[in-house]
Amino acid sequence: MVHRGMRDGERGGVRRGIAWLLLAYLASPAIAQSAPSPPEDAASAASARPAVVSLQPVIVTAQRRQTVLGTTPLSVGVVDLHSIETNGTAQLSDLVGTVPGVTVPNGFSNQPQAVGIRGMGVSVPAMSQAVGIYVDDVPLIRGYATALWDLPDIARIEVLRGPQGTLYGQNLTAGAVRVISIDPSRAPVAWGSVSLGNYRNAEVHAYVNGPIGDGPLSGSFALSSRGNDGFGYNASTGERVNKLDATQFRAKLRLKQPSGTDAVLAVDGLLDRSDTNTGNFPLNDPQSAPRVTFVTATPGPFKRLSGGLQLKVTHPLGDGIDLHSITGYRAYWDDPTIADIGGKAALRYLLSQKVEQKAFSQEVQLQSRQDRLAWTAGLMLVSDRFDFDRIVDQIPPPPKSRADTEGQTHLETTDVGVYGQSHYQWTDEIGLTAGLRAYRTTQTGDNQFWRLDAQQQRTQEVYHATDLSTASQGLLPRLGVDWQRNPDHFLYASFAMGQKFGGFNRATASERASTYAARPEKVSTWELGSKWRLAGGRLTADVALFLNRYGEYLAALQNTVINGVQVPDQVLVNAGRAKTYGADIDLAAKLAAQTELALSVELLRSRILEFANPTGAAISNYVGNELPYASHLSLSARFGHVQPLPDGSSLEFSATLQHLSRQYADVQNTAAIAIGPQTYVNFATNWSSPEHRWSFSVRVRNATNRTHVVLRTMIPSVDVDAANYNAPRTWLATLRRDF
């Protein structure tokens, strides 16, 4: 296949050359002598992390306004700026093991991502997702082009556990992941970093912020470019595979008027040319080994363009009421994705797909906080257009015959919601929360399917399902009570309901499956939480107990029965009732002025209570089974220490432990494809100069070099049994210069 533009090796060489040149430039003594003192801004303050004798309060915006985490009546996992930099958090799958309860079965950032929280949410990425992904309050629709957020202007990531439909929109039955970036300010900030590591890893990051002219305008620009030669090896060609090659940027302009009007315009973009052709490594080859493939076909190209525009305007209306307008437009194109699923020398299952999505969102919100009453009300519109074209070549061993097919899908989905939520401080100690969202979602489109010849030319139209249309509407309430028992102990109890839109599946081999519209999945959640601040603020302990009850549970099934007819294709259907229950535990301790310890744990149980027997056979009755990707135990432990040095510089050391217990990958609880327990140990050290102008860090991930299967694919009809693996031990050395 002809390569377009630079070859992979050339692009990697250019990136590494740039990294070495920047490394030499940053190391120039002349720059160090002439550099100005760093500004006192929020970003530099976060990096400095001043020594204190108590834990600093964590500020979040989980309720669409700033609150202290210790008095927020929600279970929220927070990955702050320091943790992002220390751990190297760059994509959604990095949250697995970092924020307990989060699951992302596919760890490759350029492949579709389906995120789960508390054992719920992992479904077909092309469908509506139960965990909403938000970037600065703009929703990302479906599970494509949502994974990679490696930009140096990200302030924190908030993981909201449990239904969030009242304030954030329909479909968030399992929770939300919010990526929050830094808005421009007039305080000048500029820094750059270069990183080099094993597997020929090279990274470049840069961030600039400051005033534009003498007026109220300020701006910022963030850049990230990452690449490596891949963690896998092709034994047939002698080449490295699973290469990373991604570049991102975000630019912001901010106009902040003395009158209080504040407008922020942002544009971001991503160019991803990573390797998707060898995402699976065969387990059923005589020479099978972890991260080894045998694909002999020419690797297919991959190119993803993704990006968006956002305008957020805040205007005070008087009497303590603010008007917020959030406008977003996002789009992505995958053209194409080509992947050999089997990974063997003999081609067994090859897919080639093109995906395009365009999404527009508009939210208008009123917000007020006066005396004992704080409230938020608004209107939100989300319009999504999704186009999908997939060619599948299935070549089973003889004597079975080859099958080549193509499916096309066009779906347009519109969601309108009106919402409001208020918190009333009934007494000095007791507060009451009430919220409600009314929504209506409509979806129209068509599915089409063909049989192809070996040259991928259409030979027969199987069906063309046009004028597909479905709609659903509902009310999503939230009720809660909280009690500030004393200044150091906060209690809360809440009840919330959520619904996730079902809609139409992508084009499948049968018309019946492609014209079936699933009903919304429903959840009712009870949560009881307690948040302590003990030992003079040197210890915090947050515990949340939860129970989720799901109705019309959506499951991806094959050989199911639709309207009395058995359908062999995999279809997302309303399968029955299920529940999950457990506890989220977050502990943090200030052991000394410069030493901290943190432990986060989720204990989880799940059970299918009622299931629509898909074939009528006893073996396909899944009542009593566990839900997919519902690990009984997930935990993250972190130790950090900063050692001041006599010359005024400092040395920081951190170690993290991540663990997930065994989990099933399907509702059938098939033992063969279950995901075994995973344990990772990571280390990081960072030296900072006395003026915090220079820093040098070394990060080691998966220090014990554990090998785990994180996703397994079995298609017996074409002799496919393949696995995706975690990354091996990696190290990365970074030099950073703050100007």
C-alpha positions in Angstrom: 0.0 0.0 0.0 1.4 3.4 -0.9 2.3 5.7 2.0 0.9 9.2 1.9 3.3 11.9 3.1 6.2 11.0 5.3 6.9 7.4 6.1 6.4 6.3 9.7 10.1 6.0 10.3 10.8 9.5 8.8 8.1 11.1 11.0 9.5 9.4 14.1 13.0 10.5 13.2 11.8 14.1 12.7 10.1 14.1 16.1 13.2 12.7 17.8 15.4 15.2 16.0 13.2 18.0 17.2 13.2 16.7 20.7 17.1 16.5 20.7 17.4 20.1 19.3 14.9 21.4 21.9 16.8 19.5 24.6 20.0 21.2 23.5 18.3 24.6 23.3 16.7 24.3 26.7 20.1 23.3 28.2 21.7 26.5 27.0 23.4 28.3 29.9 22.7 31.7 28.3 19.0 31.2 28.6 19.2 30.2 32.2 21.2 33.3 33.0 18.7 35.7 31.3 15.4 34.0 32.3 13.0 36.2 34.3 11.5 35.1 37.5 8.4 32.9 37.2 5.0 34.6 37.7 2.8 33.9 40.6 -0.1 32.4 38.8 -2.4 29.4 39.4 -0.4 27.0 37.2 3.0 27.8 38.8 1.5 27.6 42.2 0.1 24.2 41.5 3.5 23.0 40.3 5.3 24.5 43.3 3.1 22.7 45.8 4.1 24.7 48.9 4.9 22.8 52.0 2.0 22.8 54.5 1.2 20.9 57.6 -2.4 20.0 56.5 -4.0 18.8 53.3 -5.2 21.5 51.0 -8.9 21.6 50.2 -9.7 20.3 46.7 -11.9 22.6 44.6 -14.3 20.9 42.1 -17.0 22.1 39.7 -18.9 18.8 39.7 -22.2 20.6 40.4 -21.6 23.2 37.7 -20.2 25.7 40.3 -17.2 25.7 42.5 -17.4 23.7 45.7 -15.0 22.1 48.1 -14.8 18.4 47.5 -15.2 17.7 51.2 -18.7 19.3 51.3 -19.9 18.2 47.8 -22.7 15.6 48.1 -21.3 13.4 45.4 -18.7 10.7 45.0 -16.0 12.3 42.9 -12.6 11.1 41.9 -10.1 13.9 41.1 -6.9 13.7 39.1 -5.2 17.1 39.6 -2.6 18.9 37.6 0.3 17.5 39.7 -1.0 13.9 39.4 -1.5 14.3 35.6 2.1 15.4 35.3 3.6 12.8 37.7 1.6 9.8 36.4 1.7 10.8 32.7 -2.1 10.7 32.4 -2.6 11.2 28.7 -5.7 9.2 27.7 -8.9 7.8 29.1 -7.5 4.4 29.7 -4.9 5.9 32.1 -7.8 6.5 34.5 -8.1 2.7 35.0 -6.4 2.0 38.3 -5.9 5.7 39.0 -9.6 6.4 39.7 -11.1 3.2 41.2 -14.3 2.0 39.6 -13.3 3.2 36.1 -13.0 0.7 33.3 -11.8 1.2 29.7 -11.6 -2.2 28.0 -9.7 -0.9 25.0 -6.4 0.7 26.0 -5.4 2.0 22.5 -6.2 5.7 22.3 -6.9 5.7 18.6 -9.5 2.9 18.8 -13.1 3.3 20.0 -13.4 3.8 23.8 -16.3 2.6 26.0 -16.0 3.8 29.6 -17.6 2.2 32.6 -18.0 3.3 36.1 -19.2 1.2 39.0 -19.6 -1.8 36.7 -21.9 -0.1 34.2 -21.5 1.8 31.0 -19.4 -0.5 28.7 -21.4 -1.1 25.6 -21.0 -0.7 21.8 -18.9 2.5 21.2 -21.1 3.6 18.2 -24.2 3.8 20.5 -25.0 6.3 23.1 -22.6 6.0 26.1 -23.6 5.6 29.7 -20.6 7.6 30.8 -20.5 11.1 29.4 -17.2 12.6 28.4 -17.0 16.4 28.7 -14.3 18.8 27.7 -14.9 22.1 29.4 -18.7 21.4 29.6 -19.0 20.4 25.9 -20.2 16.8 25.5 -18.3 14.4 23.3 -20.8 12.0 21.7 -20.3 8.3 21.3 -17.1 6.5 21.9 -14.9 7.6 19.0 -12.1 10.2 19.1 -12.6 10.7 22.8 -9.6 9.0 24.3 -6.5 11.1 23.9 -6.2 14.3 25.9 -2.5 14.9 26.3 -2.4 18.7 26.5 -0.4 20.7 29.0 -3.3 23.1 29.7 -5.4 20.5 31.4 -6.0 21.6 35.0 -7.7 18.4 36.3 -10.0 15.5 35.5 -13.1 14.9 37.5 -14.8 11.5 37.5 -18.4 11.8 38.8 -19.8 8.4 39.9 -23.4 7.6 39.5 -26.2 9.2 37.4 -25.6 12.8 36.4 -28.6 13.4 34.1 -30.0 16.3 36.0 -27.2 18.8 35.4 -25.3 17.2 32.5 -27.8 15.6 30.2 -29.4 12.3 29.3 -27.4 9.1 28.9 -25.2 9.6 32.0 -26.6 6.7 33.9 -23.2 5.5 35.1 -21.4 8.9 35.5 -19.3 11.4 33.8 -15.7 12.2 33.1 -14.9 15.9 32.9 -11.7 17.2 31.3 -11.2 20.7 32.6 -8.6 23.0 31.0 -7.0 26.3 32.2 -8.6 29.5 30.9 -6.2 32.3 29.8 -5.2 35.0 32.3 -3.1 38.2 32.1 -0.4 36.7 34.2 2.4 35.7 31.8 3.3 32.0 31.7 5.5 30.1 29.3 7.2 26.7 29.5 8.3 23.9 27.3 9.5 20.4 27.8 11.1 17.6 25.8 11.0 13.9 26.7 12.9 10.8 25.5 12.4 7.2 26.6 12.6 3.6 25.6 10.9 2.2 22.6 12.2 5.4 20.9 9.6 7.4 22.7 9.8 11.2 22.0 7.5 13.9 23.3 7.3 17.7 23.0 5.0 19.8 25.2 4.6 23.6 25.3 2.3 26.1 27.0 2.1 29.9 26.6 -0.3 32.2 28.4 -0.5 36.0 28.8 -2.1 39.3 27.8 -2.7 40.4 24.3 -2.2 44.1 24.0 -3.1 46.6 26.8 -6.8 45.8 26.9 -8.9 43.1 28.5 -7.8 40.4 26.0 -5.6 37.4 27.0 -4.7 34.2 25.3 -3.1 30.8 25.7 -1.7 28.1 23.4 -1.0 24.4 24.4 0.8 21.9 22.2 1.6 18.2 22.6 3.3 15.8 20.2 4.0 12.2 21.1 5.4 9.2 19.2 7.1 5.9 19.7 8.1 2.8 17.7 5.4 0.6 19.3 5.2 -2.0 22.1 4.6 -4.9 19.7 6.7 -6.9 17.3 5.8 -8.4 14.0 7.7 -11.8 13.7 6.9 -12.0 10.0 8.3 -8.6 8.9 10.8 -7.9 11.8 9.1 -4.5 12.5 7.8 -2.9 15.6 4.0 -2.4 15.7 1.4 -0.5 17.7 3.3 2.7 17.0 2.1 6.0 18.5 2.1 9.2 16.4 -0.2 11.9 17.6 -0.1 15.7 17.7 -2.6 18.0 19.5 -3.1 21.7 20.2 -5.6 24.0 21.9 -5.7 27.8 21.5 -7.8 30.1 23.7 -8.8 33.7 23.6 -10.4 35.4 26.6 -12.1 38.7 26.8 -12.8 39.7 30.4 -14.6 43.0 30.8 -14.7 45.2 34.0 -18.5 44.9 33.8 -18.1 41.2 34.6 -18.8 39.8 31.2 -16.3 37.0 30.5 -16.0 35.3 27.1 -13.6 32.4 26.3 -13.2 31.1 22.7 -11.3 27.8 22.3 -10.2 25.8 19.3 -8.5 22.4 19.5 -7.3 19.8 17.0 -5.7 16.4 16.8 -3.8 14.6 14.0 -3.4 10.9 14.8 -1.5 8.5 12.6 -0.9 5.8 15.1 -0.8 2.1 14.1 -4.1 0.3 14.4 -3.4 -2.6 12.0 -2.0 -4.9 14.6 -4.1 -4.2 17.6 -4.6 -7.9 18.3 -1.9 -10.5 19.0 -2.8 -14.2 18.3 -3.1 -16.7 21.1 -3.7 -19.7 18.8 -0.5 -19.7 16.8 2.3 -22.3 17.5 4.7 -19.4 18.1 2.3 -17.2 20.1 4.0 -14.8 22.5 2.8 -11.6 24.3 2.8 -8.6 22.0 3.9 -10.7 18.9 2.0 -10.7 15.7 2.5 -12.5 12.4 0.6 -10.3 10.0 2.1 -10.5 6.5 -0.2 -8.1 4.7 0.9 -4.5 4.1 -0.1 -2.5 7.2 -3.1 -0.3 6.4 -3.0 3.4 6.9 -4.7 5.3 9.7 -5.5 8.9 9.8 -7.7 10.7 12.3 -8.5 14.3 12.2 -10.4 15.6 15.2 -11.2 18.9 16.8 -13.7 21.5 17.8 -14.7 25.0 18.6 -16.2 26.3 21.8 -17.5 29.6 23.0 -18.4 30.1 26.6 -19.8 33.5 27.7 -20.7 34.5 31.3 -22.7 37.7 31.9 -24.0 39.0 35.2 -27.7 39.9 35.2 -27.8 41.5 38.6 -29.3 40.4 41.9 -26.7 37.6 42.1 -27.8 35.9 38.9 -25.4 35.0 36.1 -26.1 34.0 32.6 -23.9 31.3 30.9 -23.9 30.3 27.3 -21.9 27.3 26.2 -21.7 26.7 22.4 -19.7 23.8 21.0 -19.1 22.2 17.7 -17.0 19.0 17.4 -16.1 16.8 14.4 -13.8 13.9 13.6 -12.9 11.8 10.6 -11.3 8.3 10.6 -10.3 7.7 7.0 -9.7 4.9 7.1 -9.1 2.4 10.0 -7.7 -0.9 8.8 -7.1 -3.7 11.3 -6.3 -7.4 11.1 -8.1 -8.8 14.0 -6.6 -12.3 13.9 -3.0 -11.3 13.8 -1.9 -14.5 12.1 0.2 -15.0 9.0 -3.0 -16.3 7.3 -5.6 -13.5 7.0 -8.7 -14.5 8.9 -10.7 -11.3 9.8 -9.9 -7.9 8.3 -12.0 -4.8 8.8 -11.7 -1.5 7.1 -13.9 1.3 8.2 -14.5 5.0 7.8 -16.2 7.0 10.5 -17.3 10.6 10.5 -19.2 12.5 13.1 -20.3 16.1 13.5 -21.9 17.3 16.7 -23.3 20.7 17.7 -24.3 21.6 21.3 -25.8 24.7 22.8 -26.5 25.3 26.5 -28.0 28.4 28.1 -27.9 28.4 31.8 -28.9 30.7 34.7 -27.2 30.4 38.0 -27.6 32.1 41.3 -26.2 31.8 44.9 -27.9 34.0 47.5 -28.2 33.6 51.2 -29.3 30.0 51.8 -30.4 29.2 48.2 -28.2 28.2 45.3 -29.8 27.1 42.0 -28.9 26.3 38.4 -31.4 26.1 35.6 -30.9 25.7 31.9 -31.8 24.5 28.4 -29.5 22.2 26.4 -29.6 21.1 22.8 -27.3 18.4 21.3 -27.4 17.4 17.7 -25.3 14.6 16.4 -24.7 13.3 12.8 -22.9 9.9 12.6 -21.8 8.2 9.4 -20.2 4.8 9.4 -18.9 2.6 6.5 -17.3 -0.8 7.4 -16.0 -3.5 5.1 -15.3 -6.9 6.7 -13.4 -9.7 5.1 -13.9 -13.1 6.8 -11.6 -15.9 5.6 -12.2 -19.1 7.6 -10.0 -22.2 7.2 -11.0 -24.5 4.3 -13.5 -25.9 3.5 -15.5 -22.9 4.6 -15.9 -20.2 2.1 -14.8 -16.6 2.3 -17.4 -13.9 3.1 -16.9 -10.2 2.3 -19.5 -7.7 3.3 -20.0 -3.9 3.6 -22.4 -2.0 5.9 -23.3 1.7 5.9 -25.0 3.6 8.6 -26.3 7.1 8.8 -27.9 8.4 12.0 -29.0 11.8 13.1 -29.8 12.2 16.8 -31.2 15.2 18.6 -31.5 15.6 22.3 -33.3 18.5 24.0 -33.4 18.9 27.8 -34.7 21.5 30.2 -33.3 21.2 33.7 -33.0 22.8 37.1 -31.3 21.9 40.4 -31.3 23.8 43.7 -29.7 23.5 47.1 -31.4 25.1 50.0 -29.6 25.5 53.3 -32.5 24.7 55.6 -30.6 25.2 58.8 -26.9 26.0 59.5 -26.2 22.3 59.4 -28.8 20.7 57.1 -29.1 21.3 53.4 -31.7 20.0 50.8 -31.1 19.3 47.1 -33.8 18.9 44.5 -33.3 18.6 40.7 -35.2 17.6 37.6 -34.5 17.3 33.9 -37.2 16.8 31.2 -35.8 15.5 28.0 -36.8 14.3 24.5 -34.4 12.4 22.2 -35.2 11.6 18.6 -33.2 9.6 16.1 -33.6 9.1 12.3 -31.4 7.5 9.7 -30.9 4.5 7.5 -28.8 1.3 7.3 -27.6 -0.5 4.2 -25.8 -3.8 3.7 -24.0 -5.5 0.7 -22.2 -8.7 -0.1 -18.8 -8.1 -1.9 -16.4 -10.1 -4.0 -12.8 -10.6 -3.0 -11.8 -7.3 -4.7 -14.3 -5.6 -2.4 -16.7 -4.8 -5.2 -20.4 -4.8 -4.4 -22.2 -7.9 -5.8 -25.5 -8.0 -4.0 -27.6 -5.6 -1.9 -28.9 -7.5 1.1 -31.2 -4.7 2.3 -31.6 -1.0 2.4 -33.5 0.1 5.5 -34.6 3.7 5.1 -36.7 6.1 7.0 -35.6 4.7 10.4 -37.1 6.7 13.2 -37.5 6.4 17.0 -37.9 8.7 20.0 -38.0 8.7 23.7 -38.7 11.2 26.5 -38.6 11.2 30.3 -38.0 12.9 33.6 -34.8 12.5 35.5 -35.1 13.6 39.2 -32.5 14.0 42.0 -33.2 14.4 45.7 -30.7 14.7 48.5 -30.1 15.8 52.0 -26.8 16.8 53.6 -25.7 17.4 57.2 -22.7 19.4 58.2 -22.4 17.5 61.5 -19.5 19.6 62.6 -16.8 21.6 60.8 -14.9 18.3 60.1 -17.7 15.9 59.3 -20.0 16.1 56.3 -22.8 13.5 55.7 -25.1 13.2 52.7 -27.8 10.9 51.2 -29.2 11.1 47.7 -31.5 9.4 45.2 -31.2 9.9 41.5 -32.6 8.4 38.3 -31.1 8.2 34.9 -31.9 7.0 31.4 -29.6 6.1 28.5 -30.9 6.3 25.0 -31.0 3.0 23.1 -31.7 3.7 19.4 -30.7 1.9 16.3 -27.7 -0.4 15.9 -25.2 0.1 13.1 -25.9 -1.9 9.9 -25.6 -5.6 10.5 -26.0 -8.6 8.3 -29.7 -8.9 8.9 -32.3 -6.2 8.2 -34.3 -7.3 11.3 -31.4 -6.4 13.6 -30.7 -3.1 11.8 -34.3 -1.9 12.0 -34.6 -2.8 15.7 -34.6 0.3 18.0 -33.7 -0.4 21.7 -35.6 1.3 24.4 -33.8 3.5 27.0 -31.9 1.8 29.8 -33.1 3.1 33.2 -31.3 3.3 36.5 -32.3 4.2 40.1 -29.4 5.0 42.4 -29.2 5.4 46.2 -26.0 6.8 47.7 -25.0 7.4 51.3 -21.7 9.3 51.9 -19.6 10.5 54.7 -16.6 12.9 54.4 -14.2 13.4 57.4 -11.4 15.9 57.9 -9.4 14.6 60.9 -6.2 15.3 62.9 -6.3 19.0 62.2 -6.7 18.5 58.5 -3.8 16.1 58.1 -6.2 13.2 57.3 -9.3 13.0 55.1 -11.6 10.0 54.7 -14.4 9.9 52.2 -16.7 6.9 52.0 -19.7 6.5 49.7 -22.1 3.5 49.7 -24.1 3.0 46.6 -26.8 0.8 45.1 -27.7 0.9 41.4 -30.9 -0.8 40.1 -31.1 -1.1 36.3 -34.2 -1.7 34.3 -34.3 -2.3 30.5 -30.6 -3.2 30.9 -28.8 -2.9 27.5 -26.6 -5.8 26.5 -24.7 -6.7 23.3 -26.0 -10.2 22.4 -25.6 -12.6 19.5 -28.2 -15.2 18.5 -30.9 -13.3 20.3 -34.6 -13.4 19.4 -36.2 -10.2 18.0 -40.0 -10.2 17.4 -39.9 -14.0 17.5 -37.1 -14.5 15.0 -33.6 -15.5 16.0 -30.9 -13.0 14.8 -27.3 -14.2 14.5 -25.7 -10.7 14.5 -24.5 -8.9 17.6 -27.3 -6.5 18.6 -27.7 -4.1 21.5 -31.0 -5.1 23.1 -33.0 -4.5 26.3 -32.1 -7.6 28.2 -33.7 -7.3 31.6 -32.8 -6.1 35.1 -29.5 -5.8 37.0 -27.9 -4.2 40.0 -24.6 -3.1 41.3 -23.7 -2.2 44.8 -20.6 -1.4 46.8 -18.4 1.3 48.4 -16.0 4.0 47.2 -13.3 4.8 49.8 -10.9 7.7 49.4 -8.2 8.3 52.1 -5.5 10.9 52.1 -2.9 11.7 54.9 -0.3 14.3 55.4 2.4 12.2 57.1 4.8 15.2 57.4 5.2 18.7 56.0 6.5 17.3 52.7 5.1 13.7 52.7 1.7 12.5 51.6 0.0 9.2 51.3 -3.3 8.5 49.5 -5.4 5.4 49.0 -8.5 5.0 46.9 -10.5 1.8 46.8 -13.8 0.6 45.2 -15.5 -2.6 46.4 -18.1 -3.7 43.9 -20.6 -6.5 43.4 -22.9 -6.9 40.4 -25.7 -9.3 39.5 -28.1 -9.9 36.6 -31.6 -10.1 38.2 -33.7 -10.8 35.2 -32.7 -11.6 31.6 -34.6 -12.1 28.4 -33.4 -15.6 27.4 -32.0 -14.9 23.9 -32.4 -18.3 22.3 -34.6 -20.2 24.8 -31.9 -22.6 25.6 -31.1 -23.0 29.3 -27.4 -22.2 28.7 -28.3 -18.7 27.6 -30.2 -17.8 30.7 -27.8 -15.4 32.4 -29.7 -14.6 35.6 -27.2 -14.6 38.5 -24.2 -13.7 36.3 -22.0 -10.7 36.9 -22.0 -7.7 34.7 -19.1 -7.2 32.2 -16.0 -5.3 33.5 -17.3 -5.1 37.1 -14.1 -5.8 39.0 -14.7 -6.7 42.6 -11.8 -4.7 43.8 -10.0 -1.8 42.2 -7.5 0.4 44.1 -4.9 3.0 43.7 -2.3 3.9 46.3 0.2 6.8 46.1 3.2 7.8 48.2 4.8 11.2 47.6 7.7 13.0 49.3 9.4 16.3 48.5 12.9 16.7 49.9 14.2 20.3 50.0 18.0 20.5 49.2 20.5 22.9 50.8 20.9 25.0 47.6 17.2 25.8 47.5 16.3 23.2 44.9 14.0 20.2 45.7 13.8 16.6 44.9 10.4 14.9 44.7 9.8 11.1 44.7 6.5 9.3 44.2 5.4 5.7 43.9 2.0 4.4 42.9 0.3 1.0 43.1 -2.7 0.1 40.9 -4.7 -3.1 41.1 -7.8 -4.5 39.5 -9.2 -7.9 40.4 -10.5 -10.4 37.8 -13.5 -9.4 35.7 -15.7 -10.9 33.1 -15.8 -9.4 29.6 -19.4 -10.4 28.6 -22.8 -11.1 30.2 -22.3 -14.8 29.5 -19.4 -14.7 32.0 -17.3 -16.7 29.5 -14.2 -17.9 31.4 -12.1 -18.1 28.2 -12.3 -14.3 27.6 -12.4 -13.2 31.3 -9.7 -10.5 32.2 -7.4 -11.7 34.9 -6.2 -9.6 37.9 -3.9 -6.7 37.0 -1.2 -5.0 39.2 1.0 -2.2 38.2 3.8 -0.4 40.1 5.0 3.1 38.9 7.7 5.4 40.1 8.5 9.0 39.4 11.2 11.5 40.5 11.5 15.2 39.8 14.2 17.7 40.5 13.3 21.4 40.5 15.9 24.3 40.5 15.8 26.9 43.3 13.8 29.4 41.2 11.6 26.6 39.7 12.9 27.6 36.3 14.2 24.2 35.5 13.0 20.7 36.3 14.2 17.3 35.3 12.0 14.2 35.9 12.2 10.5 35.2 9.0 8.4 35.1 8.8 4.6 35.1 5.5 2.9 34.5 4.8 -0.8 35.0 8.2 -1.0 36.8 7.8 -4.7 37.5 7.2 -5.3 33.7 4.0 -7.3 34.3 2.2 -8.6 31.2 -1.6 -8.7 31.3 -4.3 -9.5 28.7 -6.6 -6.5 28.9 -9.0 -7.5 26.1 -9.5 -10.8 24.3 -11.3 -11.4 21.0 -12.6 -14.8 20.0 -14.4 -15.5 16.7 -14.4 -19.3 16.4 -16.0 -19.3 12.9 -12.9 -17.8 11.4 -10.3 -19.2 13.8 -9.6 -15.9 15.6 -8.4 -15.9 19.2 -6.4 -12.8 19.9 -5.5 -10.5 22.8 -4.6 -6.9 23.5 -1.9 -6.5 26.1 -1.0 -3.7 28.5 2.1 -1.7 27.8 5.4 -3.2 29.0 7.8 -1.4 31.3 8.4 2.1 30.0 10.6 5.0 31.2 10.6 8.6 30.1 13.1 11.4 31.0 11.8 15.0 30.7 13.6 18.3 30.8 11.3 21.3 31.4 12.1 25.0 31.2 9.8 27.7 32.7 10.4 31.1 31.2 
